[in-house]
Amino acid sequence: MLYSTRFCVELIQLQEIALFSLVTPIGARNYNKRLSLDLIRLTPGGISRAELARRLGLTRSAVTAIISDLMKNELIREAQGALTTAGRPPVLLEMNPKRGYLAGVDIGATHISFVITDFSCQVLFELEKPFDITIPPDVAIMQIHQCVLDIMSELGLDLSDLLGIGVGVPGPVIIEKGIVSTPPLMPGWDEYPIRDELQELWKRPVSLNNDAELGALGEWAQGAGRGERNLVYIKVGTGIGAGLLLDGEIYHGEAGSAGEIGHITILQGGPRCNCGNYGCLEALASGAAIARQAQEAVRSGRRTLMAMYEPIEKISAANVAEAAQRGDLVAQGIMKEAGTYLGIAIANLLNVLNPGVVVVGGGISQTGDLLLQPIRQVVQQRSLRSAAQAARIVSAVLGRRSTSIGAVVQALNVFLDQWATSV
């Protein structure tokens, strides 16, 4: 698929380059339709015909023909922009939200999130439920299937109303096969045909990606990294992973395991990780690691607000974050230590990849400066000055939605790819 994992970041910055001259599998005219759709959907507030022609390097008559076809297929619509000094609002082009619906599913280790959006990727419905990724995959798939059926029924919709469904999972994904490969957090899922099973149940196009990669896509399309060519998204949840958007393209690696920074060794002789090694970042700074440290602090009798959470073994990273925000020194110390370890890993990423922005996401990231401040301090100490100065380190704007919105954007990419190759 032409655009399923590639994005037109460069289009936002194009001036007079004639892209129609590129050789593509779908032909020049349809390729320009595809590029036009990306410019329309990725330009905040919409785009005028004149600006579209300028950025694509096409004549006004050529753009008029393209726009006419896109409108005929109900993919886009006209909208009025803000009033100008001349008093006449410009006519802008935007995605037609009524064209159909899209779904995003974020399968986590302990939760599962769903969003349903319109064709412009605006959220119409969202739901998060507890989930156990360690149950047998065939049982888990049926649970996910039933949740989607219940959601669609609640909205008065049918599965056939969905143009596509994007799914994120917390493990290395081999995209071409729609499977995960030796995922540390997903015992029993190795090479299980996730995409094909869901596609068979839903009878709709399904795309499967790593959750952190989808988080990178979500924040790039609608969040903290809009328009960035080089972005790293760090998802801090039960585990830790990174989504890498490099030179305008998601980088998966040879076996789909690119971005598995949770398994970088940070502390020689540190605690054992789910992957079997010791001292991994995930064993030191993930949500599970933060919760474990809090439980140990309470058991040892340290004076902390976290002692009010019972039973002790149920103390979560969210509880630690809450206590830290209330001024609890023990909780703040745990958060600072996690931020320090994350900062070491991020400093290494900056030196190697030199991104323009690092977005820290996942549930624990919503603590803001409690986590970001130690990360930034360590990055300043350990990164090359040029790399540190070039990168912003920020919290995810989309919060816990980053992956599910990225899954929706991915589903839309696949739909548009299929449409462009069929016309």
Backbone torsions as a table, in degrees:
resi	resn	phi	psi	omega
1	MET	NA	136.9	-172.0
2	LEU	-65.8	-45.1	-171.6
3	TYR	-116.5	9.0	-172.9
4	SER	-62.4	-31.3	176.7
5	THR	-127.9	11.5	176.9
6	ARG	-118.4	145.5	-173.8
7	PHE	-133.6	148.5	-173.2
8	CYS	-89.7	56.4	175.9
9	VAL	-54.8	-40.9	-176.8
10	GLU	-65.3	-22.5	-178.8
11	LEU	-65.5	-32.5	-178.4
12	ILE	-64.3	-23.6	-176.0
13	GLN	-108.5	4.4	-176.7
14	LEU	-67.6	145.9	175.4
15	GLN	-111.8	-84.4	-173.7
16	GLU	-122.6	32.9	-177.5
17	ILE	-87.7	127.5	-177.5
18	ALA	-85.6	92.1	-177.0
19	LEU	-71.6	-17.5	-177.8
20	PHE	-65.7	-13.3	-179.5
21	SER	-81.0	-9.4	179.9
22	LEU	-69.1	145.1	177.7
23	VAL	-86.5	121.7	-178.7
24	THR	-135.1	158.2	-179.6
25	PRO	-65.9	-18.9	-174.6
26	ILE	-104.1	5.5	177.7
27	GLY	85.9	153.7	-172.8
28	ALA	-61.0	-46.5	-174.3
29	ARG	-65.6	-46.6	179.9
30	ASN	-70.1	-31.3	175.8
31	TYR	-62.5	-42.3	178.5
32	ASN	-66.8	-31.4	174.1
33	LYS	-63.3	-42.6	-179.5
34	ARG	-64.4	-43.4	178.2
35	LEU	-65.4	-38.0	178.4
36	SER	-62.0	-42.4	178.9
37	LEU	-61.4	-41.1	179.7
38	ASP	-66.4	-41.3	178.1
39	LEU	-64.0	-39.1	-179.7
40	ILE	-66.5	-45.5	-175.4
41	ARG	-78.3	-22.8	-176.2
42	LEU	-101.0	-0.1	176.3
43	THR	-95.7	111.5	-178.5
44	PRO	-56.1	129.7	177.8
45	GLY	85.6	-3.6	-179.5
46	GLY	94.9	173.7	-175.6
47	ILE	-141.7	145.2	179.9
48	SER	-83.9	163.3	177.2
49	ARG	-61.8	-41.3	-178.3
50	ALA	-63.8	-42.7	-180.0
51	GLU	-68.3	-37.2	177.4
52	LEU	-62.2	-44.9	178.6
53	ALA	-62.1	-40.5	-178.6
54	ARG	-64.9	-44.7	-176.4
55	ARG	-70.9	-31.8	179.4
56	LEU	-86.8	-14.6	-177.6
57	GLY	72.1	31.1	-179.4
58	LEU	-110.4	161.8	175.8
59	THR	-74.7	159.3	178.6
60	ARG	-61.3	-37.0	-179.5
61	SER	-67.0	-37.0	178.2
62	ALA	-65.8	-42.6	179.1
63	VAL	-66.7	-37.8	178.6
64	THR	-59.3	-41.5	179.6
65	ALA	-66.0	-41.8	179.4
66	ILE	-63.9	-47.1	-178.3
67	ILE	-63.1	-39.2	178.7
68	SER	-59.7	-41.8	-179.6
69	ASP	-69.1	-41.0	179.9
70	LEU	-64.8	-37.5	177.8
71	MET	-71.0	-37.9	178.6
72	LYS	-59.2	-35.7	179.0
73	ASN	-88.6	7.6	175.8
74	GLU	60.0	28.4	178.8
75	LEU	-83.4	-31.5	-179.0
76	ILE	-131.2	170.3	176.4
77	ARG	-148.9	168.1	177.0
78	GLU	-90.1	146.5	176.2
79	ALA	-144.3	151.7	179.6
80	GLN	-89.7	135.5	176.4
81	GLY	-85.1	-172.3	179.2
82	ALA	-70.9	155.8	179.5
83	LEU	-61.7	140.4	176.2
84	THR	-98.5	176.4	179.0
85	THR	-63.1	-25.2	178.8
86	ALA	-79.3	-8.6	176.5
87	GLY	87.8	-1.3	-179.1
88	ARG	-110.3	117.0	179.7
89	PRO	-67.9	135.9	179.2
90	PRO	-69.6	151.6	175.0
91	VAL	-89.0	118.5	-178.5
92	LEU	-109.9	158.7	177.9
93	LEU	-106.2	136.7	178.2
94	GLU	-143.9	164.1	177.3
95	MET	-65.3	144.7	179.8
96	ASN	-84.3	105.2	-174.9
97	PRO	-62.4	-20.1	-176.1
98	LYS	-89.1	4.4	-177.0
99	ARG	-66.1	-28.6	-179.4
100	GLY	164.4	-173.2	-175.9
101	TYR	-119.2	154.2	177.9
102	LEU	-130.8	155.3	179.4
103	ALA	-130.0	143.9	173.9
104	GLY	-125.8	134.1	-178.7
105	VAL	-125.5	122.4	177.6
106	ASP	-109.5	104.8	179.8
107	ILE	-90.9	112.7	179.1
108	GLY	-105.0	179.0	179.7
109	ALA	-70.4	-33.6	-176.4
110	THR	-126.0	0.9	-179.3
111	HIS	-148.5	165.4	171.8
112	ILE	-139.6	133.0	-177.0
113	SER	-118.8	142.8	178.8
114	PHE	-127.0	140.7	168.1
115	VAL	-133.7	143.8	171.4
116	ILE	-117.8	129.8	-179.1
117	THR	-126.5	166.7	170.3
118	ASP	-83.6	-172.6	-174.3
119	PHE	-70.5	-17.2	177.2
120	SER	-93.9	9.8	177.3
121	CYS	70.0	21.9	173.7
122	GLN	-84.3	130.6	-174.2
123	VAL	-70.0	127.3	176.7
124	LEU	-104.3	-27.2	-176.4
125	PHE	-156.5	142.0	173.8
126	GLU	-145.8	152.1	-177.2
127	LEU	-152.7	138.4	173.2
128	GLU	-126.5	133.9	-177.7
129	LYS	-133.2	152.2	172.9
130	PRO	-61.6	148.5	-177.4
131	PHE	-155.4	148.9	179.0
132	ASP	-121.0	106.3	-175.5
133	ILE	-69.5	-12.3	-176.6
134	THR	-86.0	-4.9	176.7
135	ILE	-72.0	159.9	-179.0
136	PRO	-55.2	138.6	-175.0
137	PRO	-59.1	-34.5	-179.8
138	ASP	-67.5	-34.4	176.3
139	VAL	-69.9	-42.9	-179.2
140	ALA	-62.9	-41.9	-179.5
141	ILE	-60.2	-41.1	179.8
142	MET	-68.6	-34.3	175.7
143	GLN	-63.8	-44.4	179.3
144	ILE	-63.0	-43.5	179.1
145	HIS	-58.9	-45.4	-178.3
146	GLN	-66.3	-36.5	177.7
147	CYS	-61.8	-43.8	179.7
148	VAL	-64.5	-42.3	177.3
149	LEU	-60.1	-42.7	-179.9
150	ASP	-64.8	-41.5	-179.6
151	ILE	-64.0	-46.8	-178.9
152	MET	-63.4	-38.0	178.1
153	SER	-64.9	-41.2	179.7
154	GLU	-62.9	-33.9	-179.4
155	LEU	-85.1	-3.2	-177.6
156	GLY	72.3	28.5	-177.8
157	LEU	-118.6	166.1	176.2
158	ASP	-115.0	158.3	177.6
159	LEU	-56.7	-30.6	-179.6
160	SER	-66.7	-15.6	177.8
161	ASP	-76.8	-14.1	-179.9
162	LEU	-84.6	128.4	177.5
163	LEU	-81.5	-21.5	179.1
164	GLY	-177.6	158.3	-179.3
165	ILE	-132.9	125.7	174.5
166	GLY	-102.6	140.5	-176.9
167	VAL	-130.0	132.6	175.6
168	GLY	-114.0	141.9	179.5
169	VAL	-133.6	152.3	-176.7
170	PRO	-86.5	58.6	179.5
171	GLY	-163.7	168.3	178.5
172	PRO	-65.3	128.4	-176.1
173	VAL	-112.0	131.4	169.3
174	ILE	-94.1	99.1	-168.4
175	ILE	-61.0	-42.3	-176.8
176	GLU	-59.8	-31.7	-177.6
177	LYS	-98.1	-15.9	-178.5
178	GLY	69.0	37.9	-178.7
179	ILE	-132.9	167.1	170.8
180	VAL	-104.3	152.1	-177.6
181	SER	-119.9	117.8	179.4
182	THR	39.9	60.4	-177.9
183	PRO	-81.2	121.2	-177.6
184	PRO	-60.6	-33.7	-176.8
185	LEU	-92.1	-0.1	-175.2
186	MET	-126.5	66.6	-179.7
187	PRO	-60.4	133.0	179.4
188	GLY	91.0	-7.3	-177.5
189	TRP	-96.3	-5.5	-175.3
190	ASP	-54.8	118.7	178.5
191	GLU	63.3	16.0	174.4
192	TYR	-70.4	134.4	-174.5
193	PRO	-75.5	70.1	-174.3
194	ILE	-58.7	-53.7	-176.6
195	ARG	-61.0	-46.6	-176.7
196	ASP	-65.5	-38.3	179.1
197	GLU	-64.2	-45.3	-179.5
198	LEU	-68.3	-37.4	179.6
199	GLN	-65.8	-35.9	178.2
200	GLU	-67.7	-38.8	179.7
201	LEU	-71.9	-41.6	-172.5
202	TRP	-92.5	-18.7	-178.8
203	LYS	56.5	30.6	178.5
204	ARG	-130.8	157.2	176.3
205	PRO	-62.3	128.1	-179.7
206	VAL	-122.5	132.8	174.2
207	SER	-115.6	140.2	-178.7
208	LEU	-120.3	130.6	178.9
209	ASN	-144.1	163.9	172.1
210	ASN	-65.1	142.3	-175.2
211	ASP	-63.3	-38.1	-179.7
212	ALA	-70.1	-36.3	176.5
213	GLU	-63.9	-40.0	176.6
214	LEU	-68.7	-33.4	174.5
215	GLY	-61.1	-40.5	176.7
216	ALA	-62.5	-43.2	179.9
217	LEU	-65.2	-42.7	179.9
218	GLY	-62.8	-45.4	-179.4
219	GLU	-70.5	-30.7	176.8
220	TRP	-69.7	-40.8	-175.1
221	ALA	-79.2	-38.9	-171.2
222	GLN	-137.0	7.0	-173.4
223	GLY	-125.4	-132.9	-170.9
224	ALA	-76.2	-12.2	-175.2
225	GLY	-117.3	28.8	-177.8
226	ARG	-54.7	126.4	173.5
227	GLY	77.7	0.1	179.5
228	GLU	-72.7	141.4	176.0
229	ARG	-84.8	-30.0	-176.5
230	ASN	-131.3	110.9	-173.6
231	LEU	-137.2	140.1	172.5
232	VAL	-119.7	127.7	176.6
233	TYR	-110.2	123.0	178.6
234	ILE	-105.5	118.1	177.6
235	LYS	-99.8	116.4	179.1
236	VAL	-106.7	101.2	178.5
237	GLY	-131.0	-141.1	173.8
238	THR	-55.7	-38.5	171.6
239	GLY	-115.6	-170.9	177.4
240	ILE	-134.1	129.6	176.8
241	GLY	-143.2	165.3	179.2
242	ALA	-128.3	139.1	170.4
243	GLY	-103.7	129.6	-173.8
244	LEU	-112.7	113.2	173.1
245	LEU	-103.6	105.1	-173.5
246	LEU	-118.3	122.8	179.5
247	ASP	54.8	39.7	175.6
248	GLY	80.5	12.8	-177.9
249	GLU	-141.2	136.1	175.4
250	ILE	-65.5	128.2	179.8
251	TYR	-99.2	118.3	-176.3
252	HIS	-97.3	-27.8	-172.8
253	GLY	86.9	173.8	-175.2
254	GLU	-67.2	-36.9	-176.8
255	ALA	-118.3	16.8	178.2
256	GLY	80.4	7.8	-175.3
257	SER	-103.3	10.8	175.9
258	ALA	-61.5	140.7	177.9
259	GLY	89.4	5.0	179.2
260	GLU	-79.3	61.4	-175.7
261	ILE	-71.9	-13.5	176.9
262	GLY	-61.0	-17.6	-176.3
263	HIS	-112.2	21.6	166.7
264	ILE	-76.9	133.4	177.4
265	THR	-74.5	120.5	-178.9
266	ILE	-106.3	-38.2	-175.3
267	LEU	-130.3	109.1	179.0
268	GLN	-60.0	126.1	-179.5
269	GLY	78.9	14.6	179.7
270	GLY	-74.2	-173.3	-177.7
271	PRO	-63.3	155.5	-178.7
272	ARG	-71.7	139.7	-178.9
273	CYS	-101.4	163.3	176.9
274	ASN	-60.1	-25.8	-178.7
275	CYS	-77.6	-10.6	179.9
276	GLY	104.8	-16.7	178.1
277	ASN	-87.0	178.5	-178.0
278	TYR	-122.4	142.9	175.6
279	GLY	78.0	18.4	178.0
280	CYS	-69.2	154.8	176.5
281	LEU	-54.3	-41.6	-178.0
282	GLU	-63.0	-33.0	-180.0
283	ALA	-77.0	-12.1	-175.7
284	LEU	-110.1	-31.4	-169.1
285	ALA	-133.4	4.0	178.7
286	SER	-75.3	172.0	176.0
287	GLY	-58.5	-39.6	179.0
288	ALA	-65.5	-39.7	179.7
289	ALA	-67.7	-41.5	178.4
290	ILE	-61.9	-44.4	178.7
291	ALA	-62.7	-42.6	-179.8
292	ARG	-61.7	-43.1	179.8
293	GLN	-64.3	-37.8	178.3
294	ALA	-65.7	-43.0	179.2
295	GLN	-61.9	-40.1	178.8
296	GLU	-66.0	-37.4	179.6
297	ALA	-64.9	-41.5	180.0
298	VAL	-68.3	-43.4	-179.7
299	ARG	-62.0	-33.9	-178.5
300	SER	-78.2	-3.0	176.3
301	GLY	86.6	15.1	179.5
302	ARG	-67.8	147.1	-177.3
303	ARG	-78.9	110.7	-174.4
304	THR	-157.1	147.6	175.9
305	LEU	-62.3	-22.4	-176.8
306	MET	-66.8	-14.1	178.3
307	ALA	-66.7	-16.7	-178.8
308	MET	-77.6	-15.4	179.4
309	TYR	-83.5	124.3	-179.1
310	GLU	-131.4	149.1	-7.2
311	PRO	-71.6	163.0	-174.6
312	ILE	-57.9	-40.1	-176.5
313	GLU	-68.6	-8.5	178.7
314	LYS	-98.9	-0.3	177.3
315	ILE	-60.3	129.2	-174.9
316	SER	-112.9	170.3	175.4
317	ALA	-61.6	-34.1	178.1
318	ALA	-64.1	-37.3	176.4
319	ASN	-64.4	-40.5	178.6
320	VAL	-62.9	-44.5	180.0
321	ALA	-62.3	-41.4	179.4
322	GLU	-63.5	-44.8	179.6
323	ALA	-64.5	-39.4	179.3
324	ALA	-62.9	-40.8	179.6
325	GLN	-68.5	-21.9	177.7
326	ARG	-88.9	4.3	175.1
327	GLY	95.7	9.0	-179.9
328	ASP	-68.5	120.4	-173.8
329	LEU	-68.9	-36.7	179.2
330	VAL	-65.3	-46.2	178.7
331	ALA	-63.1	-41.7	179.0
332	GLN	-62.9	-36.7	177.9
333	GLY	-65.2	-39.4	177.7
334	ILE	-64.3	-43.8	179.8
335	MET	-64.8	-40.3	179.7
336	LYS	-63.9	-41.4	179.1
337	GLU	-64.4	-41.7	177.5
338	ALA	-62.1	-43.0	178.6
339	GLY	-63.1	-35.6	178.2
340	THR	-64.0	-46.4	179.0
341	TYR	-64.7	-40.9	176.4
342	LEU	-62.5	-39.2	178.8
343	GLY	-61.1	-38.6	177.7
344	ILE	-61.6	-46.6	179.8
345	ALA	-64.1	-43.7	-178.1
346	ILE	-67.2	-37.4	176.5
347	ALA	-58.3	-41.6	177.8
348	ASN	-64.9	-40.4	178.1
349	LEU	-62.9	-40.7	179.7
350	LEU	-62.6	-41.8	-178.9
351	ASN	-66.9	-32.3	-177.1
352	VAL	-87.4	-42.5	-170.9
353	LEU	-104.8	-25.1	177.9
354	ASN	55.3	52.3	179.5
355	PRO	-75.6	164.0	177.0
356	GLY	-85.7	-23.3	179.8
357	VAL	-150.6	141.4	171.6
358	VAL	-116.4	120.4	-179.1
359	VAL	-106.1	121.6	179.3
360	VAL	-96.7	117.1	-176.0
361	GLY	-124.3	-168.2	-173.7
362	GLY	91.5	165.4	-174.6
363	GLY	-57.5	-40.0	-175.2
364	ILE	-71.6	-19.3	-177.2
365	SER	-68.1	-19.2	-176.9
366	GLN	-73.3	1.2	173.7
367	THR	-76.6	-6.8	174.6
368	GLY	66.6	-128.5	-172.0
369	ASP	-66.5	-20.7	176.5
370	LEU	-57.8	-32.5	178.1
371	LEU	-100.7	-39.1	-174.9
372	LEU	-70.6	-35.6	-176.4
373	GLN	-61.6	-49.9	176.8
374	PRO	-64.6	-32.6	176.1
375	ILE	-60.6	-49.6	-177.7
376	ARG	-63.7	-38.6	-180.0
377	GLN	-63.2	-45.4	-179.3
378	VAL	-67.2	-39.7	178.5
379	VAL	-60.0	-42.9	178.7
380	GLN	-63.5	-33.7	-178.8
381	GLN	-77.7	-34.2	-168.0
382	ARG	-109.9	-16.7	-178.2
383	SER	-87.4	156.7	167.4
384	LEU	-59.9	139.2	-174.3
385	ARG	-57.7	-40.7	-178.9
386	SER	-63.9	-39.4	179.9
387	ALA	-69.3	-41.3	-179.1
388	ALA	-67.0	-39.6	-179.3
389	GLN	-68.8	-27.7	-177.2
390	ALA	-80.0	-15.8	-171.2
391	ALA	-111.1	133.5	167.3
392	ARG	-91.4	139.6	176.3
393	ILE	-116.9	113.8	-170.7
394	VAL	-136.7	161.7	172.9
395	SER	-79.9	154.4	178.4
396	ALA	-63.9	127.4	177.6
397	VAL	-68.0	-36.5	-177.8
398	LEU	-80.9	-5.9	178.6
399	GLY	60.8	-131.3	-178.3
400	ARG	-73.1	-8.5	-179.2
401	ARG	-83.6	-9.1	-170.1
402	SER	-51.0	-49.2	-176.8
403	THR	-69.6	-44.6	-177.8
404	SER	-67.0	-35.7	175.2
405	ILE	-68.4	-40.0	175.1
406	GLY	-59.7	-37.3	177.9
407	ALA	-64.6	-37.7	177.1
408	VAL	-65.8	-45.4	178.5
409	VAL	-59.5	-40.7	177.4
410	GLN	-63.1	-42.7	178.8
411	ALA	-62.3	-39.4	177.9
412	LEU	-67.0	-40.4	176.6
413	ASN	-56.1	-45.8	-178.5
414	VAL	-64.2	-43.9	178.9
415	PHE	-59.9	-45.7	-178.4
416	LEU	-67.4	-36.0	174.3
417	ASP	-58.1	-48.8	-177.3
418	GLN	-65.9	-38.6	178.2
419	TRP	-64.3	-44.3	-176.4
420	ALA	-64.5	-32.9	-179.5
421	THR	-84.6	-8.9	-177.9
422	SER	-100.8	-16.7	-177.1
423	VAL	-87.5	NA	NA
